[in-house]
Amino acid sequence: MGSAAVDWLWVAMLVGFVGMVYGMPGVHAYQAPTDGPMGKWGALLIRYGGGVMALLGVIFLAWEAVGDPPEEGPGVVDAAWMVGFAAFAIGVILFAIGIIKARVLPPASGVLMLVGLVAAIGIDMATGAFFEDDSSTTEWGFFIGVPLFALGLAWAGYTVWKGRRSAIAG
């Protein structure tokens, strides 16, 4: 039996990371410079962290295709994953605050990104799923938080794609 990385959900996550690495410059450029340093650094950290996560995901999927990868990876891979994930999470927080502050993209999209990230990490940490690879632990934070985060990011991306600036009554 293979690992969870071959499930379609994990493949979709990999595609999502690649999409964020590719699309983040355009979303950031749409609202720059009004998003300030938080938006700028957030976009950079999302690209870096997402790039590391995508690269590790591709390597793991290739490894899965040619054989059965070990349960524990080398220390360098674990460290790269932790640095990439931390950069991504911090980047999402900064970028979402930049969206809310700039008020060029819908601020609610930034709120959804923040709520989704906090739900994904917080609920999984509270239930123990964040720290374990035990199949009996349900990853409710992942199932609740990731769709909320994706909805917020898709909303911001759709606004950029359509070329509309949100009309915010200030």
Secondary structure, DSSP 8 states (H G I E B T S, - for coil): ---GGGSHHHHHHHHHHHHHHHHHHHHHHHHTTTTHHHHHHHHHHHHHHHHHHHHHHHHHHHHHHHS---SS--HHHHHHHHHHHHHHHHHHHHHHHHHHHH-SS-HHHHHHHHHHHHHHHHHHHHHTTTT---TTS--HHHHHHHHHHHHHHHHHHHHHHHT-------
